Amino acid sequence: MNDQLRQQMFRELEQKDILEQVKEYSYQYLDEIMARRVFPAEESLKNLAKFDESLPENIGDASAIIAQLNQYGAAATVSHIAGRYFGFVNGSVLPTAMAARLLADVWDQNSALYVISPIAAKLESICEGWLRSLFNLPEHAVAGFVSGSSLAIFCGLAAGRYRVFDNLGWDINQKGFYGAPKVRLVVGRQAHGTVMKAIAMLGFGLDHIEWVDCDDQGRIIADQVPTLDSSTILVLQAGHVCSGAFDPFEELCTKARKAGAWVHVDGAFGLWAGATEKLSHLTAGMQDANSFSLDGHKTLNTPYDNGIVLCDDKEALTKALHASGSYIVHSEQRDGMFYTPEMSRRARGIELWAALKYLGKQGIDDLVYGFHVRAKQAAEALAEAGFEILNEVVFNQVMVCCETDELTQATMQHLQQSGECWVGGAEWQGRPIIRISVCSWATTAADIERTVAAFIQARADAEH
Ligand SMILES: *Cc1c(COP(=O)(O)O)cnc(C)c1O
């Protein structure tokens, strides 16, 4: 590198002007976030064109780059931090976790191995223990820290694939699928799309899935599950992405365990119900599954990206993710890369640790149960205002309809444009619906009232 450029960067670190600039912009953003539009205005979206340029020929000016990012970037963000974003299942961020993330970003750690970052390794192992205790998992259960549930599901199913083939005397890492004995995959018809993606990526082929019918809430009908055996992987769900419904774990996990089948639970946001006493009936019996996927960045409100795979079979998980074997030497300390598909990873365990330590059991209980209370409040107020609620609000998700499909869709568009709140849509049993996902610590009873008022206004606007 040319010395002049290096000197410039040393100066940037020494003088910290750009960090001061970022601090000022961040404070400004946070001061305005609770009051601003939820989705950016048209004008702000148009200004994104300011970023259209060819790759610069020359070295840039740090301060100008940060200023440009702030000027046109901040305005084109969606307000997830405040309390009226109800789209997808997107969490907010806890201030303490945000602060821990900022510090960790300055540290620039790689959590592949203990020797690459002792602090990252330490906090991953602390989180692993805390998550085990939070979800009542056995002492030998392990955790891998990945980008999100998409990858966590992949990891859980990869572990299951390793174990189930191993049950049949087949080393899937060495021999692959050519000439392999048949392994069965049993999946509910309402499984999340990322489950099918993981199944496809793992080479099973979607055509080989044994599909199980679901009830009107999207729960697997236990009676419809075919006979399980030790060559089977059963995928269950804690929290349907639209209805929030939970599969019947008690019955199915017991059955699977007796049969020697592998059970993976996709609990991206819903697994956290198991961390609150008042909702733990939803996840009862789930502890008997073998692998679990969940997100910190949804229900727990950590920053992105924060996914977790939990597995009661360390050998299956580590062998599945590290097929090449011989160079893998487990140190006395935790080496995070053995539990994830990646080698280099950012140290997301740091902000997860901060979130768990800040909330503690009591805070997690309050946070998670609070989502349920707010979701019930929204459902009741909307029903009173003449909207149809399509689901039993067992957790944090509400499915809303108007009298006609056209009115539902037009109401949703008006809501999205209003800037008052943001809700997305989906299709449920052939009808378009509006989804509400309560997933932010910042959502107050007043936010729900304001959102319900926005629904009523949007429907009135759509009718005219
Ligand atoms: C969000 C979600 C996923 C995917 O999680 P990402 O963190 O976005 O990868 C999988 N399953 C369910 C039920 C979800 O809600």
The ligand as a Gaussian input file, in Angstrom:
#p B3LYP/6-31G(d) Opt

LIG

0 1
 C      -37.801000     -15.777000       9.814000
 C      -38.018000     -17.230000       9.763000
 C      -37.087000     -18.082000       9.166000
 C      -35.857000     -17.562000       8.468000
 O      -35.034000     -16.864000       9.366000
 P      -33.884000     -15.855000       8.913000
 O      -33.285000     -15.418000      10.201000
 O      -34.560000     -14.737000       8.195000
 O      -32.949000     -16.598000       8.052000
 C      -37.326000     -19.435000       9.230000
 N      -38.447000     -19.931000       9.820000
 C      -39.366000     -19.137000      10.403000
 C      -40.555000     -19.745000      11.064000
 C      -39.187000     -17.755000      10.393000
 O      -40.086000     -16.961000      10.974000

